[in-house]
């Protein structure tokens, strides 16, 4: 639906304006890193759930993954963490 596309674009624009893209992800060897949100990143997570609602409303499967140990942490700005999963950084 058109209004959902507009909502999704607004949300993605918000992330573009408010969430730093870790430059470390461009470094050789870190291409397989995964980004995670900190539990306390409420404003960010609230918007992620809005995106999830739009996707699920359009029959797009979304799965939440949590991890106690995301792997080798290569970036942490207090909002997000970038980590290379343990099986990939040996």
Protein Blocks (a to p, Z undefined) as FASTA:
>chain_A
ZZlmmmmmmmmmmmmmmmccdfklmpghilmpccdddfklmmlmmmmmmmmmmmmmnopa
cdddddfbgbjcfbdehjaccdddfklmZZ
